[in-house]
Amino acid sequence: MSKQFWHSDMEISLPVNLESILELSSRLNDANNVSFILNSALLSIMGKLKIQRAAALQPKKNKEHYDSVIVKGINFFESVPYFAVSHIRELNTSNPPEAYLASIGYNYLVPIYYSGNFYALLCLGKKADLTPVGDYELNYIKLVSIVSANALHIADTHQSLIDSGEVLKQRNQMLATLFEMNKDFTTLLSREQILKMLSYRLMGQLLVGKFALALYNGECSEIIINRFDLPVNAELLNHLQSSCTFINIDNESVADALKHLFQDTDIKIASPMFVQGEIKGYLLVGKKMTNEEFTNENLQFIEALGNIAISALENERLFHEEIEKKRLEKELELALEIQKNLLPKALPVSDRFEFAGLSIPSYHVGGDYYDFITLPDNRILIAIADVSGKGLPAALLMANIQAALRALAPLLLPLPELVFRINKVVYDNTSADKFVTFFCGILDTEARKFRYLNAGHNPPVLLNKARDIIWLKTGGIILGLYQEPTPYKEIEIRLEPGEAILFYTDGVTEALNENDVEYGEKNLLSTFFTILSSKSGNNSGEILSGILDSLKVHTNNRLQSDDITLAIMKVV
């Protein structure tokens, strides 16, 4: 289900949550009640992330403590000592007030800033499924906080105008204009439309025809629109980025040197634009066409207009980032499905051997590979490989290796020649920093003989009938380093009933737990030995499952940074 929005001449389909963000923004911008805004923000986040406990706090003006405005879930509390929060983060339990919040079930803090003003602090508990907050969900929280900040600022402005009887009529008109502007800007989803609306508002409200908009990205600034006759001075942009202050050039306190930088381009006003308390750029405004001075109400209008515009631009950026992320996720899901199809769809069938294997990518797609290829005369080619790097580049190289091995296997080449040709494929099609560890062997199921070659891969482990551990190391250098590597060596071993060989990649032994301790070869060998030596007659699939269970216990299902691949060959 999606909603269609128009962007220039292109039709864009937005995910459902973007539609809900727009609906939330429209609803909140029509409200001027702080409790309603914060309650709506909490309900939106709780519903999206499936969080059962949340609270909204507001800092007192003296910043001595926070008052709880809304508490959802158990453990109601009235206040908590003040502590600073500049960005979305987890609770710091070394800080007593945050430790208290953590003790009653909160995990994340979401500050709501607008133009440097701290309006509220949202406290969120764990997700119902106890998984960490991902980038997609974090983006959603950011969008809700931006929308809420806009609404809280408008509500605050509304209250201030009500309290100010001297300019009630003028302020009410300004408030109505801000409401109208915010509604207009929140429905725009292209940079071009936002800039056109900004130009229209400056001309319509202030009779200003010349302006510029500078956006900051880290240490760099980008002028995205300039209606002045001359380029904006780079020195002026550097000064503004470091000062982060509202500047009216007609103010007597402005230094003469700074006035000179402004006057080069006829700039009269420089208004900083903030998102979540962080400066994102400056709105630079020229003089009125009537040559009249700007009133205080005009200056407030410029400041509000700049912040509404930058929020709209930031929303536009986040919306399209999420659209692009969704597109990439769909492509990665397709890539993962394709990669799964490259792995063995069916295991070889033999009355003397059992086989099992699995591969778990650390990213959507991975660079590990294993294979069982049936050959004539009761023979089976067994291979396992690990491509350097992660993600799509590693997966593409893995696919090339799989295709090369599948194409070469029917030729029944000697193992050294087979590996030499695969090395050429890797060397000719990759950069110098890419390489592959590779192990392959040919099993004669009738004679129970296994001839193998190891090209720099983690040595597979043979647990023989006497329960001795034998590492299968013979071979040569890893693939892809040299066009003409030193000739590879092969060796043949005989297998007896009850023996088994464990093939694996380094993602298994290097899997980390919460204390960053590796699973290690010792745990792997101990588990392998224990399962194979048991009296229950474990088959290859049960051996594989037992090792995987042991690995999960060690890591506590922690997300790993490397692919995990295992394969078992057991003699019946």
C-alpha positions in Angstrom: 0.0 0.0 0.0 1.5 3.4 -1.0 0.5 6.9 -1.7 1.5 8.8 -4.8 3.3 12.1 -4.6 4.4 14.4 -7.4 8.1 15.5 -7.7 8.7 17.8 -10.7 7.5 15.6 -13.6 8.2 12.3 -11.9 5.8 10.1 -10.0 7.2 8.8 -6.7 5.7 6.0 -4.6 6.4 6.5 -0.9 6.3 3.8 1.8 3.3 3.7 4.2 5.3 5.2 7.1 6.1 8.3 5.0 2.3 8.8 4.5 1.8 8.4 8.2 4.5 11.0 8.9 2.8 13.5 6.6 -0.6 12.8 8.3 1.0 13.2 11.7 2.7 16.5 10.7 -0.6 17.9 9.4 -2.5 16.8 12.6 0.1 18.3 14.9 0.5 21.5 13.0 -3.2 22.1 13.5 -2.8 21.7 17.3 -1.4 24.1 19.8 -1.6 21.8 22.8 1.8 20.6 24.1 0.4 17.4 25.7 -1.5 16.5 22.6 1.6 17.0 20.4 3.8 14.9 22.8 1.2 12.2 23.2 0.7 11.9 19.5 4.5 11.7 18.9 4.9 9.0 21.6 2.0 7.0 20.2 3.4 7.2 16.6 6.8 6.0 17.7 5.5 3.3 20.1 3.2 1.9 17.3 6.0 1.9 14.7 8.7 0.3 17.0 6.2 -1.8 19.1 7.4 -0.2 22.3 5.3 -0.7 25.4 6.8 1.9 27.7 7.5 5.6 27.0 7.4 9.0 28.6 7.6 12.7 27.6 9.5 15.1 29.9 9.8 18.9 29.7 12.7 20.8 31.3 11.9 23.6 33.8 13.1 27.0 32.8 15.7 27.0 35.5 16.8 23.6 34.3 16.8 22.1 37.8 14.7 19.1 36.8 12.4 17.6 34.2 8.6 17.4 34.8 6.9 14.3 33.4 4.1 15.4 31.0 3.1 12.0 29.8 4.0 8.5 31.1 2.8 5.4 29.2 3.3 2.1 30.9 3.9 1.3 34.6 6.3 3.1 37.0 4.7 6.6 36.9 7.1 9.3 38.1 6.6 13.1 38.5 10.1 14.5 37.9 13.7 13.7 37.5 16.8 15.9 38.0 17.9 17.8 34.9 20.7 16.4 32.6 21.8 17.5 29.2 20.9 15.6 26.0 22.1 16.9 22.7 21.2 14.0 20.4 19.3 10.7 20.2 21.1 8.2 22.2 20.9 5.4 24.8 20.8 6.1 28.5 24.1 6.6 30.3 23.7 4.6 33.5 26.8 6.3 35.1 24.7 9.4 35.4 22.3 9.1 38.4 19.2 10.6 36.8 19.6 8.5 33.7 20.4 5.4 35.9 17.0 6.0 37.6 15.2 6.1 34.2 17.0 2.9 33.2 16.0 1.2 36.4 12.3 1.8 35.6 12.5 0.4 32.0 13.7 3.2 29.7 16.6 2.7 27.2 16.6 5.5 24.7 16.5 9.3 24.9 15.1 11.5 22.0 15.6 15.3 22.6 13.3 17.7 20.7 15.0 20.9 19.7 13.9 23.8 17.5 16.2 26.7 16.6 18.4 25.8 19.5 15.5 25.7 22.0 15.1 22.5 24.0 11.3 21.7 24.1 11.0 18.2 25.4 12.7 14.9 26.0 11.1 11.6 24.9 12.1 8.4 26.9 11.6 5.1 25.1 11.7 1.6 26.4 12.9 -1.6 24.7 11.1 -2.9 21.6 8.8 -5.8 22.3 11.0 -8.2 20.4 14.1 -6.9 22.3 16.0 -6.2 19.1 18.1 -3.1 18.8 16.8 0.0 17.0 17.9 -0.1 13.4 18.8 2.7 11.0 15.4 2.5 9.3 13.6 2.9 12.7 16.1 5.6 13.8 15.2 7.6 10.7 11.5 7.3 11.6 12.2 8.6 15.1 14.1 11.5 13.6 11.2 12.4 11.3 8.7 12.3 14.2 11.0 14.4 16.4 11.4 17.0 13.5 7.6 17.1 13.0 7.0 17.4 16.7 9.6 20.2 17.1 7.9 22.2 14.4 4.5 21.7 16.1 5.9 22.5 19.6 7.6 25.6 18.2 4.3 26.8 16.7 2.5 26.0 19.9 5.1 27.9 21.9 4.9 30.8 19.5 1.1 30.7 19.8 1.2 30.8 23.5 3.8 33.7 23.5 1.5 35.7 21.2 -1.5 35.1 23.4 0.6 36.4 26.4 1.7 39.5 24.5 -1.3 41.8 24.6 0.6 44.8 23.1 1.0 43.2 19.6 -1.8 40.8 19.8 -3.3 41.6 16.4 0.0 41.6 14.6 1.2 38.4 16.3 -2.1 36.6 15.6 -1.6 37.5 11.9 1.9 36.2 12.1 0.8 33.0 13.8 -1.8 32.4 11.1 0.9 32.9 8.5 3.2 30.5 10.2 0.5 27.8 10.3 -0.2 28.4 6.7 3.4 28.3 5.7 4.2 25.2 7.7 1.2 23.4 6.1 2.4 24.5 2.7 6.0 23.4 3.3 5.1 20.0 4.8 3.2 19.0 1.6 6.3 19.7 -0.6 8.6 16.8 -1.4 11.0 18.4 -3.9 13.8 20.9 -3.3 12.6 23.0 -6.3 9.1 23.3 -4.9 10.4 24.2 -1.4 12.7 27.0 -2.8 9.9 28.4 -5.0 7.6 28.5 -1.9 10.4 30.3 0.1 10.8 32.9 -2.7 7.1 33.4 -2.8 6.8 34.0 1.0 9.7 36.4 1.1 8.2 38.4 -1.8 4.6 38.2 -0.5 5.2 39.0 3.1 8.3 41.3 3.1 8.6 42.5 -0.5 12.1 41.0 -0.7 13.3 39.8 -4.1 16.9 39.0 -3.4 18.0 36.2 -1.1 20.3 33.2 -0.9 20.2 29.8 0.9 23.5 28.2 2.2 23.4 24.6 3.5 26.1 23.2 5.7 27.4 19.7 5.4 30.1 19.1 7.9 32.9 21.6 7.2 31.6 22.5 3.7 28.9 25.0 2.7 26.7 24.8 -0.5 24.8 27.7 -2.0 21.7 26.0 -3.3 20.0 29.2 -4.5 21.4 32.7 -5.0 19.2 35.6 -6.2 21.8 38.2 -5.5 23.7 39.8 -8.3 27.1 38.6 -7.0 28.4 35.3 -5.5 28.2 35.1 -1.7 31.6 35.7 -0.1 33.2 32.5 1.0 34.8 34.3 4.0 31.3 35.4 5.1 30.0 31.8 4.9 32.9 30.6 7.1 32.2 33.3 9.6 28.5 32.5 9.8 29.1 28.8 10.2 31.3 29.4 13.2 29.1 32.1 14.8 25.7 30.5 14.5 24.0 33.8 15.4 21.2 35.9 13.9 22.7 39.0 12.3 21.0 42.2 11.2 23.5 44.3 9.4 21.7 47.5 10.4 22.4 46.7 14.0 25.0 49.1 15.4 26.8 46.3 17.3 27.8 44.6 14.1 31.5 45.1 13.4 32.5 47.2 10.4 34.7 44.4 8.9 31.7 42.1 9.0 29.4 44.8 7.5 31.8 45.0 4.6 31.4 41.3 3.8 27.6 41.7 3.9 27.5 44.8 1.7 29.5 43.2 -1.1 26.3 41.3 -2.0 23.7 43.7 -0.5 22.8 41.2 2.3 20.9 42.7 5.1 19.9 39.7 7.3 21.6 36.4 8.0 19.3 34.0 9.9 20.7 30.6 11.0 18.6 27.6 10.3 18.4 24.8 12.8 17.2 21.2 12.8 17.2 19.4 16.2 19.5 22.0 17.7 22.1 21.6 15.0 22.8 24.4 12.5 22.1 23.3 8.9 22.6 26.5 7.0 21.8 30.2 6.7 19.0 32.2 5.1 20.5 35.4 3.6 18.0 38.1 2.9 18.5 41.4 0.9 16.8 44.7 1.5 13.1 45.4 0.9 12.1 46.7 -2.5 10.6 49.7 -0.6 13.9 50.4 1.2 12.1 50.2 4.5 13.8 48.9 7.6 12.9 45.4 8.9 10.6 45.5 12.0 11.0 43.1 14.9 8.0 41.2 13.5 9.8 41.0 10.1 12.9 39.6 11.7 10.9 37.0 13.6 9.1 36.1 10.4 12.5 35.6 8.6 13.8 33.4 11.4 10.7 31.2 11.4 10.6 31.0 7.7 14.2 29.9 7.5 13.6 27.2 10.1 10.5 25.9 8.5 12.2 25.8 5.1 15.2 23.9 6.4 13.0 21.4 8.1 11.1 20.9 4.9 14.5 20.4 3.1 15.7 18.0 5.7 12.4 16.1 5.5 12.8 15.9 1.7 16.3 14.6 2.1 15.3 12.0 4.7 12.2 10.9 2.6 14.3 10.3 -0.5 17.1 8.6 1.5 14.5 6.2 2.8 13.0 5.7 -0.6 16.5 4.9 -1.9 17.2 2.6 1.0 13.9 0.7 0.3 14.9 0.3 -3.3 18.4 -1.0 -2.3 16.9 -3.3 0.3 14.7 -4.8 -2.4 17.7 -5.3 -4.7 19.7 -6.8 -1.9 16.8 -9.2 -1.1 16.8 -10.3 -4.7 20.6 -10.6 -4.6 20.4 -12.8 -1.5 17.8 -15.0 -3.2 20.1 -15.3 -6.2 23.0 -16.1 -4.0 21.1 -18.8 -2.1 20.4 -20.4 -5.4 24.1 -20.6 -6.2 24.7 -22.8 -3.1 23.9 -26.5 -3.3 20.2 -27.0 -3.7 20.5 -30.7 -2.9 23.1 -32.7 -1.1 24.8 -35.7 -2.7 23.3 -39.1 -2.0 25.7 -41.9 -1.0 25.3 -45.1 1.0 28.8 -44.6 2.5 28.8 -40.9 3.2 26.6 -38.2 4.6 26.8 -34.5 3.8 25.5 -31.2 5.3 26.3 -27.5 4.8 25.0 -24.0 5.5 26.1 -20.4 4.9 24.9 -17.3 6.9 25.9 -13.9 5.4 26.8 -11.1 7.9 25.2 -8.6 5.5 22.3 -9.1 3.1 24.7 -11.0 0.8 28.1 -12.5 1.7 31.4 -13.7 0.3 31.5 -17.2 1.6 30.9 -20.2 -0.6 30.6 -24.0 -0.3 29.6 -26.6 -2.9 29.1 -30.3 -3.5 29.4 -31.2 -7.2 28.6 -34.7 -8.4 31.1 -36.2 -10.9 31.2 -39.4 -12.9 32.4 -42.7 -11.4 31.0 -42.2 -7.9 33.1 -39.1 -7.3 32.1 -35.8 -5.6 33.9 -32.4 -5.8 33.8 -30.6 -2.5 34.8 -27.0 -2.2 34.7 -24.1 0.4 35.9 -20.5 -0.1 36.0 -17.2 1.6 36.3 -14.0 -0.4 38.0 -10.9 1.2 35.6 -8.1 2.0 31.9 -8.0 2.6 28.6 -7.2 0.9 27.9 -7.0 -2.8 31.6 -6.8 -4.1 32.4 -10.0 -2.2 29.2 -11.7 -3.3 29.9 -10.8 -7.0 33.4 -12.3 -6.8 32.0 -15.4 -5.1 29.5 -15.8 -7.9 32.3 -15.7 -10.4 34.2 -18.4 -8.5 31.1 -20.6 -8.3 30.5 -20.2 -12.0 34.1 -21.0 -12.8 34.2 -24.1 -10.6 30.9 -25.4 -12.0 32.2 -24.9 -15.6 35.6 -26.5 -14.9 34.4 -29.5 -12.8 33.1 -31.6 -15.8 36.5 -31.3 -17.4 37.9 -33.6 -14.7 41.1 -31.7 -14.4 43.8 -32.5 -11.9 43.2 -30.5 -8.7 46.4 -28.3 -9.2 45.3 -27.4 -12.7 41.7 -26.7 -11.6 42.9 -24.4 -8.8 45.4 -22.7 -11.1 42.6 -21.8 -13.6 40.3 -20.5 -10.8 43.3 -18.4 -9.6 43.5 -16.8 -13.0 39.8 -15.9 -13.0 40.3 -14.2 -9.6 43.5 -12.4 -10.6 42.2 -11.2 -14.0 38.9 -9.9 -12.6 39.8 -8.2 -9.3 42.0 -5.4 -7.9 45.2 -6.1 -6.0 43.4 -5.9 -2.6 41.0 -8.7 -3.4 41.9 -12.4 -2.7 40.2 -15.7 -2.0 41.0 -18.5 0.4 40.0 -21.8 -1.3 39.8 -25.5 -0.4 38.7 -28.2 -2.7 38.9 -32.0 -2.8 37.5 -35.0 -4.8 35.9 -37.8 -2.9 35.8 -41.3 -4.3 32.8 -42.7 -2.4 33.5 -46.3 -3.4 37.2 -46.4 -2.4 36.6 -44.0 0.5 39.6 -41.9 -0.7 39.7 -38.1 -0.5 42.2 -36.2 -2.6 42.4 -32.5 -1.6 44.2 -29.2 -2.1 44.2 -26.2 0.3 44.8 -22.7 -1.2 45.3 -20.7 2.0 41.9 -21.6 3.5 41.3 -22.4 7.2 42.3 -26.1 7.3 39.4 -28.4 7.5 39.5 -30.8 10.5 39.5 -34.6 10.1 38.5 -36.5 13.2 39.7 -40.0 12.5 38.6 -43.3 13.9 41.2 -43.0 16.8 39.7 -39.6 17.5 42.9 -37.8 16.5 42.6 -34.4 15.0 44.2 -34.0 11.5 44.4 -30.6 9.8 44.1 -30.7 6.0 46.7 -28.1 5.1 48.5 -29.3 2.0 48.2 -27.0 -1.0 49.6 -23.6 -1.7 49.0 -19.8 -1.6 45.6 -18.0 -1.6 44.0 -17.2 -4.9 44.3 -13.8 -6.6 47.7 -12.6 -5.4 49.9 -13.8 -8.3 49.2 -14.5 -12.0 51.6 -17.4 -11.9 51.7 -18.8 -8.3 54.0 -21.5 -7.1 52.5 -24.9 -8.3 49.9 -26.2 -5.9 50.3 -29.6 -4.2 47.6 -32.2 -3.6 47.5 -35.1 -1.3 45.2 -38.2 -0.9 43.9 -39.7 2.3 41.8 -42.7 3.1 38.7 -42.4 5.2 37.2 -45.0 7.6 33.7 -45.5 8.8 32.8 -43.2 11.7 35.3 -40.5 10.7 34.2 -37.0 9.7 35.6 -33.8 8.1 34.5 -30.4 9.2 34.9 -27.6 6.7 34.5 -23.9 7.9 35.4 -20.3 7.2 37.0 -17.9 9.7 33.7 -16.3 10.4 33.0 -19.3 12.6 36.1 -19.2 14.8 36.1 -15.3 14.9 32.5 -15.0 15.9 32.3 -12.6 18.9 30.2 -12.5 22.1 29.1 -9.4 24.0 32.6 -9.2 25.5 34.3 -9.3 22.1 35.7 -12.8 22.9 36.1 -15.1 19.8 34.5 -18.5 19.6 37.9 -19.9 18.6 39.2 -23.1 17.3 39.3 -24.7 20.8 35.5 -24.4 21.2 34.9 -25.5 17.6 37.1 -28.6 18.0 35.7 -29.5 21.4 32.1 -29.3 20.1 32.9 -31.3 17.0 34.7 -34.0 19.0 31.9 -34.2 21.7 29.1 -34.6 19.1 30.9 -37.1 16.9 32.1 -39.1 19.9 28.7 -39.4 21.5 26.8 -42.8 21.4 23.7 -41.3 19.8 25.0 -42.0 16.3 24.8 -38.3 15.1 24.4 -37.9 11.4 26.0 -35.0 9.5 23.0 -32.8 9.8 22.9 -33.2 13.6 26.6 -32.5 13.8 26.1 -29.3 11.9 23.1 -28.3 14.1 25.1 -29.0 17.2 28.0 -26.8 16.2 25.6 -24.0 15.2 23.8 -24.2 18.5 27.1 -24.0 20.4 28.0 -20.9 18.3 24.7 -19.3 19.0 25.1 -19.8 22.7 28.6 -18.2 22.6 27.4 -15.2 20.6 24.0 -14.9 22.2 22.7 -14.3 18.7 24.8 -11.1 18.4 25.1 -9.7 14.9 28.4 -10.8 13.4 30.8 -8.8 11.1 31.8 -11.8 9.0 29.9 -14.5 7.1 29.6 -17.9 8.8 29.8 -21.1 6.7 30.0 -24.7 7.8 30.0 -28.1 5.9 30.3 -31.7 7.2 31.3 -34.9 5.4 30.8 -38.0 7.5 31.8 -41.6 6.7 28.9 -44.0 7.4 
